[in-house]
């Protein structure tokens, strides 16, 4: 059974997001070993300078890099990443499994995104939209799409 890690910046405080994450984690347990790893976020002041924003992303990035497994296929969530349809995303999981990967890691940045070092450490980049989503919501969207991919892989019904 493949392992999937979701590496993310910040803790989720809202019960409704935690409930959704718990629900998809439970559903995914029959398809994969899922682990959500949260690292601390940095406070970002309003009107932060570009230099300060880079410093913040770099600090958060250092924390994320500690959890990146060099044997895993690492996919950074980035607005300029590759777009997948749901069936293409299912194909991605099948292809990685056939290629011998036993672990896939998805990396979600904080409010400012991911540091350059995290992007460089990634094997690929994925984008879900040109829009920006709150990182809490992005966790739920990612988990739902992973669940949908496994439903497709297993020939189980899914909402089109």
Backbone as ProteinMPNN parsed JSONL, in Angstrom:
{"seq_chain_A": "XXXXXXXXXXXXXXXXXXXXXXXXXXXXXXXXXXXXXXXXXXXXXXXXXXXXXXXXXXXXXXXXXXXXXXXXXXXXXXXXXXXXXXXXXXXXXXXXXXXXXXXXXXXXXXXXXXXXXXXXXXXXXXXXXXXXXXXXXXXXXXXXXXXXXXXXXXXXXXXX", "coords_chain_A": {"N_chain_A": [[0.853, -1.19, 0.0], [0.607, 2.154, -0.892], [2.227, 5.031, 0.529], [1.122, 8.218, 1.479], [2.028, 11.455, 2.077], [0.998, 14.538, 3.388], [2.453, 17.463, 3.503], [2.42, 20.4, 5.286], [2.022, 23.911, 6.0], [1.292, 25.443, 9.023], [-1.311, 25.195, 11.516], [-4.598, 23.852, 11.641], [-7.36, 25.465, 12.832], [-10.116, 25.659, 12.746], [-13.06, 23.856, 13.331], [-14.744, 22.791, 11.31], [-13.042, 22.487, 9.063], [-11.2, 20.655, 10.083], [-12.949, 18.531, 10.561], [-13.683, 17.824, 7.93], [-11.174, 17.079, 6.891], [-10.617, 14.904, 8.551], [-12.7, 13.185, 7.773], [-12.077, 12.638, 5.014], [-9.568, 11.506, 5.409], [-10.252, 9.186, 6.778], [-11.786, 7.888, 4.797], [-9.796, 7.498, 2.872], [-8.172, 5.63, 4.071], [-8.548, 2.99, 3.31], [-7.265, 2.803, 0.91], [-4.654, 3.854, 0.958], [-1.719, 4.676, 2.961], [-2.006, 7.349, 4.898], [-0.561, 10.394, 5.935], [-0.636, 13.415, 7.641], [1.387, 16.115, 7.951], [2.17, 18.794, 9.864], [3.82, 21.906, 9.926], [5.116, 24.662, 11.825], [3.822, 27.937, 11.229], [4.877, 31.214, 10.187], [4.344, 34.436, 11.528], [2.941, 36.879, 9.49], [3.356, 40.178, 8.915], [1.07, 42.842, 8.01], [1.522, 44.52, 4.922], [4.142, 43.589, 4.511], [7.538, 43.692, 3.505], [8.986, 42.686, 0.332], [11.448, 41.422, 0.879], [11.152, 40.625, 3.557], [8.983, 38.899, 3.26], [10.189, 36.884, 1.721], [12.037, 35.966, 3.586], [10.298, 34.891, 5.509], [9.022, 32.842, 4.015], [11.294, 31.29, 3.54], [11.989, 30.449, 6.162], [9.724, 28.905, 6.848], [9.977, 27.072, 4.813], [12.412, 25.763, 5.477], [11.539, 24.279, 7.652], [9.692, 22.574, 6.41], [11.37, 21.17, 4.643], [12.753, 19.421, 6.293], [11.13, 17.238, 6.473], [10.924, 16.147, 3.98], [11.217, 13.343, 2.01], [13.806, 11.784, 0.412], [13.424, 9.557, -1.14], [10.892, 9.604, -1.964], [8.257, 10.58, -4.268], [7.922, 13.879, -4.76], [5.535, 16.358, -4.709], [4.942, 19.629, -5.254], [2.525, 22.022, -4.383], [1.647, 24.518, -6.454], [0.919, 27.575, -8.059], [1.811, 27.758, -10.668], [2.031, 25.178, -11.452], [1.519, 21.883, -12.97], [-1.585, 21.103, -14.487], [-4.203, 18.836, -13.826], [-6.763, 16.627, -14.943], [-9.394, 14.868, -13.219], [-9.267, 12.139, -13.928], [-6.731, 12.076, -15.107], [-5.218, 12.637, -12.85], [-5.668, 10.342, -11.356], [-4.366, 8.569, -13.064], [-1.779, 9.54, -12.692], [-1.193, 8.641, -10.049], [-1.265, 5.869, -10.457], [0.817, 5.589, -12.315], [3.045, 6.453, -10.82], [3.117, 4.478, -8.865], [3.594, 2.174, -10.406], [6.068, 2.896, -11.351], [7.638, 2.398, -9.209], [7.582, 3.949, -6.905], [7.037, 4.152, -3.462], [6.109, 6.02, -1.855], [4.413, 9.111, -1.906], [4.659, 12.548, -1.654], [2.917, 15.481, -0.924], [3.215, 18.971, -0.949], [2.156, 21.752, 0.753], [2.211, 25.173, 0.924], [2.382, 28.04, 3.164], [0.558, 31.103, 3.774], [2.0, 32.734, 2.061], [2.983, 31.083, 0.168], [5.353, 28.67, -1.205], [8.84, 28.245, -0.426], [11.729, 28.919, -2.516], [13.63, 26.91, -2.211], [12.136, 24.689, -1.379], [10.537, 24.3, -3.625], [12.566, 23.638, -5.454], [13.391, 21.225, -4.344], [11.315, 19.587, -4.901], [9.835, 17.0, -6.937], [8.023, 17.557, -8.852], [5.408, 19.899, -9.855], [2.113, 20.839, -9.002], [-0.979, 22.293, -9.92], [-4.123, 23.46, -8.898], [-5.76, 25.428, -9.734], [-5.979, 28.746, -11.191], [-6.723, 30.436, -9.319], [-6.316, 31.622, -5.933], [-6.361, 29.77, -2.973], [-7.386, 29.459, 0.469], [-4.995, 27.961, 2.651], [-6.009, 26.046, 4.384], [-8.4, 25.196, 3.18], [-7.299, 24.194, 0.866], [-6.041, 21.871, 1.695], [-8.243, 20.219, 2.165], [-9.382, 20.134, -0.423], [-7.279, 18.888, -1.828], [-7.151, 16.371, -0.484], [-9.707, 15.408, -1.104], [-9.504, 15.157, -3.88], [-7.468, 13.246, -4.093], [-8.793, 11.091, -2.931], [-10.883, 10.81, -4.797], [-9.34, 10.102, -7.033], [-8.43, 7.554, -6.268], [-10.868, 6.211, -6.147], [-11.494, 6.207, -8.869], [-9.309, 4.721, -9.904], [-9.9, 2.243, -8.783], [-12.204, 1.552, -10.084], [-14.571, 2.353, -8.989], [-17.717, 3.995, -8.316], [-17.905, 7.53, -8.895], [-18.489, 11.017, -8.517], [-19.102, 12.839, -11.401]], "CA_chain_A": [[0.0, 0.0, 0.0], [1.412, 3.361, -1.024], [2.131, 6.047, 1.579], [0.956, 9.593, 1.003], [2.209, 12.484, 3.103], [0.632, 15.92, 3.086], [3.29, 18.355, 4.312], [1.754, 21.698, 5.187], [2.4, 24.972, 6.928], [0.23, 25.956, 9.88], [-2.307, 24.314, 12.135], [-5.978, 24.208, 11.317], [-8.081, 25.72, 14.083], [-11.564, 25.575, 12.56], [-13.593, 22.501, 13.451], [-15.296, 22.297, 10.048], [-11.948, 22.009, 8.209], [-10.694, 19.428, 10.707], [-13.935, 17.467, 10.32], [-13.558, 17.406, 6.528], [-9.89, 16.377, 6.772], [-10.803, 13.605, 9.217], [-13.573, 12.353, 6.946], [-11.333, 12.142, 3.851], [-8.506, 10.631, 5.911], [-10.903, 7.9, 7.062], [-12.128, 7.273, 3.505], [-8.571, 7.111, 2.17], [-7.447, 4.586, 4.797], [-8.637, 1.693, 2.618], [-6.484, 2.865, -0.325], [-3.262, 4.269, 1.159], [-1.333, 5.104, 4.309], [-1.988, 8.805, 4.823], [-0.041, 11.124, 7.084], [-0.631, 14.865, 7.491], [2.466, 16.663, 8.772], [2.061, 20.254, 9.936], [4.94, 22.645, 10.502], [4.694, 25.981, 12.305], [3.859, 29.058, 10.289], [5.432, 32.474, 10.686], [3.414, 35.573, 11.457], [3.267, 37.794, 8.393], [2.73, 41.484, 9.148], [0.491, 43.519, 6.845], [2.478, 45.338, 4.164], [5.51, 43.077, 4.656], [8.383, 43.95, 2.326], [9.343, 41.449, -0.384], [12.574, 40.775, 1.572], [10.6, 39.959, 4.735], [8.174, 37.772, 2.771], [11.127, 35.819, 1.352], [12.568, 35.443, 4.854], [9.231, 34.086, 6.108], [8.902, 31.614, 3.211], [12.498, 30.483, 3.76], [11.884, 29.812, 7.489], [8.717, 27.845, 6.737], [10.564, 26.084, 3.916], [13.377, 24.962, 6.24], [10.764, 23.33, 8.459], [9.131, 21.565, 5.496], [12.453, 20.367, 4.066], [13.133, 18.379, 7.261], [10.235, 16.09, 6.322], [10.928, 15.638, 2.614], [11.879, 12.048, 1.889], [14.455, 11.778, -0.904], [12.983, 8.382, -1.904], [9.489, 9.842, -2.332], [7.956, 11.52, -5.343], [7.472, 15.064, -4.033], [4.739, 17.232, -5.566], [4.667, 20.925, -4.623], [1.344, 22.726, -4.865], [2.105, 25.831, -6.911], [-0.01, 28.123, -9.055], [2.356, 27.525, -12.007], [2.211, 23.742, -11.632], [0.765, 21.174, -13.998], [-3.013, 20.879, -14.22], [-4.663, 17.481, -14.081], [-8.18, 16.279, -14.788], [-9.49, 13.836, -12.178], [-8.764, 10.865, -14.456], [-5.274, 12.224, -15.24], [-4.657, 12.554, -11.501], [-5.686, 8.904, -11.049], [-3.263, 7.995, -13.856], [-0.541, 9.951, -12.015], [-0.952, 7.722, -8.931], [-0.943, 4.545, -11.0], [2.136, 5.658, -12.941], [4.069, 6.533, -9.768], [3.174, 3.165, -8.225], [4.255, 1.283, -11.369], [7.47, 3.342, -11.444], [8.36, 1.938, -8.028], [7.505, 4.841, -5.738], [6.178, 3.648, -2.391], [5.63, 7.201, -1.116], [4.216, 10.381, -2.601], [4.486, 13.65, -0.71], [2.391, 16.735, -1.45], [3.661, 20.045, -0.067], [1.306, 22.938, 0.694], [2.842, 26.284, 1.622], [1.56, 28.924, 3.985], [-0.153, 32.179, 3.083], [2.859, 33.341, 1.047], [3.42, 30.058, -0.779], [6.507, 27.848, -0.871], [10.165, 28.818, -0.678], [12.424, 28.417, -3.704], [14.311, 25.656, -1.864], [11.144, 23.608, -1.381], [10.197, 24.08, -5.041], [13.704, 22.926, -6.064], [13.445, 19.867, -3.784], [10.163, 18.82, -5.395], [9.969, 16.258, -8.192], [7.084, 18.17, -9.78], [4.501, 20.895, -9.291], [0.725, 20.665, -9.396], [-1.854, 23.437, -9.677], [-5.539, 23.134, -8.93], [-6.502, 26.559, -10.276], [-5.273, 30.02, -11.196], [-7.174, 31.157, -8.128], [-5.637, 31.338, -4.674], [-7.26, 29.232, -1.949], [-6.8, 29.385, 1.811], [-4.288, 26.686, 2.747], [-6.874, 25.08, 5.062], [-9.299, 24.666, 2.162], [-6.499, 23.439, -0.093], [-5.847, 20.518, 2.242], [-9.478, 19.47, 1.928], [-9.486, 19.915, -1.866], [-6.279, 17.886, -2.187], [-7.581, 15.063, 0.024], [-10.873, 14.977, -1.874], [-9.045, 14.744, -5.204], [-6.754, 11.969, -3.923], [-9.855, 10.097, -2.727], [-11.541, 10.639, -6.096], [-8.402, 9.361, -7.882], [-8.456, 6.141, -5.872], [-12.165, 5.664, -6.59], [-11.355, 5.983, -10.313], [-8.364, 3.614, -10.074], [-10.55, 0.999, -8.374], [-13.424, 1.349, -10.849], [-15.721, 2.63, -8.117], [-18.459, 5.188, -8.776], [-17.51, 8.833, -8.394], [-19.289, 12.091, -9.101], [-18.397, 13.439, -12.551]], "C_chain_A": [[0.888, 1.238, 0.0], [1.184, 4.297, 0.172], [2.001, 7.412, 0.925], [1.099, 10.52, 2.197], [1.709, 13.805, 2.546], [1.466, 16.774, 4.044], [2.713, 19.753, 4.165], [2.19, 22.641, 6.298], [1.167, 25.408, 7.712], [-0.714, 24.884, 10.391], [-3.686, 24.785, 11.708], [-6.747, 24.315, 12.627], [-9.581, 25.483, 13.953], [-12.033, 24.129, 12.536], [-14.078, 21.958, 12.11], [-14.21, 21.827, 9.086], [-11.392, 20.706, 8.766], [-11.64, 18.257, 10.493], [-13.819, 16.941, 8.892], [-12.268, 16.616, 6.31], [-9.991, 14.992, 7.393], [-11.64, 12.66, 8.37], [-12.814, 11.793, 5.74], [-10.181, 11.236, 4.27], [-9.065, 9.242, 6.184], [-11.224, 7.176, 5.755], [-10.89, 6.756, 2.782], [-7.853, 5.935, 2.82], [-7.53, 3.218, 4.122], [-7.776, 1.65, 1.353], [-4.999, 3.138, -0.106], [-3.012, 4.539, 2.639], [-1.152, 6.614, 4.234], [-1.434, 9.4, 6.104], [-0.081, 12.609, 6.747], [0.398, 15.405, 8.481], [2.387, 18.182, 8.701], [3.331, 20.83, 10.539], [4.434, 24.035, 10.886], [4.783, 27.026, 11.206], [4.468, 30.266, 10.986], [4.353, 33.546, 10.589], [3.877, 36.506, 10.338], [2.575, 39.127, 8.654], [2.112, 42.03, 7.855], [1.569, 44.385, 6.213], [3.929, 44.905, 4.368], [6.282, 43.35, 3.363], [8.655, 42.628, 1.612], [10.482, 40.69, 0.312], [12.076, 40.011, 2.806], [9.753, 38.753, 4.326], [9.072, 36.598, 2.381], [11.7, 35.158, 2.59], [11.555, 34.498, 5.512], [9.081, 32.762, 5.35], [10.108, 30.7, 3.429], [12.461, 29.77, 5.107], [10.888, 28.656, 7.454], [9.256, 26.707, 5.868], [11.569, 25.183, 4.609], [12.655, 23.902, 7.063], [10.192, 22.21, 7.594], [10.213, 20.615, 4.98], [12.905, 19.246, 4.997], [12.306, 17.108, 7.071], [10.228, 15.512, 4.907], [11.804, 14.392, 2.551], [12.49, 11.961, 0.489], [14.121, 10.54, -1.731], [11.543, 8.552, -2.399], [9.405, 10.665, -3.608], [7.302, 12.711, -4.656], [6.787, 16.021, -5.01], [4.407, 18.505, -4.788], [3.393, 21.513, -5.219], [1.764, 24.152, -5.185], [1.199, 26.291, -8.036], [0.486, 27.886, -10.484], [2.627, 26.041, -12.276], [1.352, 23.179, -12.742], [-0.682, 20.995, -13.547], [-3.373, 19.45, -14.609], [-6.183, 17.449, -14.084], [-8.215, 15.213, -13.691], [-8.963, 12.495, -12.682], [-7.249, 10.928, -14.68], [-4.585, 12.11, -13.882], [-4.63, 11.095, -11.045], [-4.544, 8.206, -11.792], [-1.907, 8.33, -13.234], [-0.208, 8.974, -10.886], [-0.566, 6.337, -9.438], [0.468, 4.533, -11.592], [3.242, 5.701, -11.885], [4.224, 5.178, -9.072], [3.919, 2.177, -9.119], [5.742, 1.623, -11.489], [8.277, 2.982, -10.204], [8.354, 2.88, -6.838], [6.57, 4.232, -4.701], [5.625, 4.809, -1.556], [5.525, 8.389, -2.059], [3.981, 11.431, -1.527], [3.963, 14.869, -1.47], [2.765, 17.819, -0.448], [2.814, 21.289, -0.313], [1.966, 24.031, 1.532], [1.861, 27.053, 2.496], [0.934, 30.016, 3.141], [0.679, 32.845, 1.986], [3.326, 32.343, -0.012], [4.64, 29.314, -0.272], [7.817, 28.563, -1.189], [10.761, 28.206, -1.943], [13.097, 27.082, -3.42], [13.345, 24.474, -1.849], [10.751, 23.281, -2.822], [11.312, 23.286, -5.725], [13.778, 21.479, -5.581], [12.327, 18.974, -4.323], [10.489, 18.136, -6.72], [9.083, 16.867, -9.271], [6.217, 19.184, -9.064], [3.103, 20.633, -9.844], [-0.057, 21.926, -9.044], [-3.3, 22.983, -9.784], [-6.367, 24.248, -9.554], [-5.573, 27.756, -10.394], [-5.65, 30.844, -9.968], [-6.321, 30.764, -6.928], [-6.68, 30.86, -3.674], [-6.592, 29.331, -0.587], [-6.143, 28.008, 1.974], [-5.11, 25.63, 3.477], [-7.801, 24.402, 4.05], [-8.529, 23.791, 1.171], [-6.224, 22.031, 0.398], [-7.062, 19.647, 1.945], [-9.626, 19.157, 0.439], [-8.512, 18.819, -2.3], [-6.712, 16.493, -1.726], [-8.772, 14.531, -0.758], [-10.432, 14.474, -3.242], [-8.236, 13.447, -5.15], [-7.78, 10.846, -3.749], [-10.549, 9.784, -4.051], [-10.638, 9.816, -7.029], [-8.421, 7.873, -7.545], [-9.781, 5.473, -6.21], [-12.089, 5.33, -8.081], [-10.457, 4.77, -10.567], [-9.043, 2.274, -9.8], [-11.873, 0.742, -9.085], [-14.688, 1.553, -10.037], [-16.429, 3.898, -8.587], [-17.892, 6.471, -8.132], [-18.331, 9.885, -9.128], [-18.507, 12.754, -10.218], [-18.743, 14.881, -12.678]], "O_chain_A": [[1.813, 1.348, 0.805], [0.095, 4.344, 0.743], [2.683, 7.719, -0.053], [0.39, 10.391, 3.195], [1.96, 14.148, 1.39], [1.21, 16.8, 5.248], [2.537, 20.24, 3.049], [2.651, 22.232, 7.364], [0.124, 25.705, 7.13], [-0.887, 23.826, 9.786], [-3.905, 25.969, 11.449], [-6.779, 23.378, 13.424], [-10.245, 25.145, 14.933], [-11.484, 23.291, 11.821], [-13.85, 20.789, 11.801], [-14.426, 20.859, 8.357], [-11.141, 19.762, 8.017], [-11.201, 17.128, 10.271], [-13.854, 15.729, 8.677], [-12.273, 15.597, 5.62], [-9.504, 14.016, 6.822], [-11.329, 11.474, 8.26], [-12.896, 10.595, 5.469], [-9.851, 10.292, 3.553], [-8.431, 8.238, 5.862], [-10.959, 5.98, 5.627], [-10.93, 5.699, 2.152], [-7.009, 5.304, 2.184], [-6.664, 2.371, 4.344], [-7.577, 0.578, 0.781], [-4.169, 2.699, -0.902], [-3.936, 4.62, 3.448], [-0.235, 7.098, 3.57], [-1.78, 8.979, 7.208], [0.387, 13.017, 5.684], [0.295, 15.183, 9.687], [2.518, 18.779, 7.632], [3.854, 20.317, 11.528], [3.445, 24.52, 10.337], [5.687, 27.007, 10.371], [4.558, 30.32, 12.212], [3.547, 33.543, 9.658], [5.05, 36.87, 10.257], [1.347, 39.205, 8.62], [2.571, 41.723, 6.755], [2.431, 44.919, 6.911], [4.835, 45.738, 4.395], [5.733, 43.246, 2.267], [8.562, 41.564, 2.224], [10.484, 39.459, 0.333], [12.518, 38.893, 3.071], [9.802, 37.707, 4.975], [8.753, 35.447, 2.679], [11.835, 33.935, 2.643], [11.922, 33.434, 6.011], [9.02, 31.694, 5.96], [9.961, 29.479, 3.495], [12.858, 28.608, 5.197], [11.165, 27.569, 7.96], [9.021, 25.531, 6.15], [11.59, 23.975, 4.369], [13.11, 22.762, 7.158], [10.202, 21.044, 7.988], [9.997, 19.406, 4.891], [13.393, 18.219, 4.527], [12.735, 16.024, 7.466], [9.589, 14.488, 4.664], [12.959, 14.39, 2.977], [11.773, 12.053, -0.508], [14.49, 10.47, -2.903], [11.045, 7.728, -3.166], [10.353, 11.356, -3.983], [6.247, 12.571, -4.038], [7.378, 16.44, -6.005], [3.684, 18.466, -3.793], [3.213, 21.498, -6.437], [2.183, 24.901, -4.302], [0.765, 25.492, -8.866], [-0.319, 27.819, -11.413], [3.355, 25.691, -13.204], [0.568, 23.889, -13.371], [-0.955, 20.764, -12.369], [-2.888, 18.93, -15.614], [-6.823, 18.164, -13.313], [-7.167, 14.713, -13.282], [-8.281, 11.785, -11.942], [-6.555, 9.934, -14.464], [-3.494, 11.55, -13.779], [-3.666, 10.663, -10.413], [-3.846, 7.364, -11.228], [-0.994, 7.505, -13.247], [0.933, 8.527, -10.775], [0.352, 5.709, -8.91], [1.221, 3.58, -11.393], [4.272, 5.046, -12.046], [5.337, 4.779, -8.73], [4.775, 1.43, -8.645], [6.571, 0.739, -11.702], [9.48, 3.238, -10.157], [9.055, 2.634, -5.856], [5.448, 3.842, -5.021], [4.788, 4.614, -0.674], [6.403, 8.642, -2.884], [3.196, 11.221, -0.603], [4.493, 15.239, -2.518], [2.648, 17.618, 0.761], [2.757, 21.812, -1.426], [2.246, 23.829, 2.714], [0.671, 26.745, 2.549], [0.797, 29.867, 1.926], [0.119, 33.456, 1.076], [3.989, 32.722, -0.978], [4.934, 29.317, 0.924], [7.887, 29.38, -2.107], [10.358, 27.129, -2.382], [13.134, 26.211, -4.29], [13.707, 23.373, -2.265], [10.647, 22.111, -3.189], [11.034, 22.362, -6.49], [14.188, 20.599, -6.338], [12.392, 17.75, -4.211], [11.299, 18.62, -7.511], [9.355, 16.716, -10.462], [6.27, 19.321, -7.842], [2.939, 20.256, -11.004], [0.174, 22.546, -8.006], [-3.65, 22.206, -10.672], [-7.54, 24.048, -9.871], [-4.508, 27.786, -9.776], [-4.982, 31.82, -9.627], [-5.689, 29.707, -6.915], [-7.746, 31.46, -3.539], [-5.365, 29.291, -0.494], [-6.672, 27.006, 1.492], [-4.936, 24.438, 3.224], [-7.964, 23.182, 4.066], [-9.042, 22.777, 0.697], [-6.179, 21.093, -0.399], [-6.934, 18.494, 1.532], [-9.963, 18.029, 0.078], [-8.884, 17.922, -3.056], [-6.645, 15.538, -2.5], [-8.842, 13.337, -1.046], [-10.943, 13.459, -3.715], [-8.314, 12.634, -6.072], [-7.648, 9.78, -4.35], [-10.771, 8.619, -4.38], [-11.123, 8.932, -7.735], [-8.427, 7.03, -8.443], [-9.807, 4.284, -6.527], [-12.571, 4.28, -8.504], [-10.807, 3.892, -11.356], [-8.793, 1.29, -10.497], [-12.593, -0.191, -8.728], [-15.741, 0.999, -10.352], [-15.807, 4.774, -9.189], [-17.463, 6.47, -6.978], [-18.808, 9.649, -10.238], [-17.373, 13.187, -10.012], [-18.251, 15.557, -13.582]]}, "name": "protein", "num_of_chains": 1, "seq": "XXXXXXXXXXXXXXXXXXXXXXXXXXXXXXXXXXXXXXXXXXXXXXXXXXXXXXXXXXXXXXXXXXXXXXXXXXXXXXXXXXXXXXXXXXXXXXXXXXXXXXXXXXXXXXXXXXXXXXXXXXXXXXXXXXXXXXXXXXXXXXXXXXXXXXXXXXXXXXXX"}
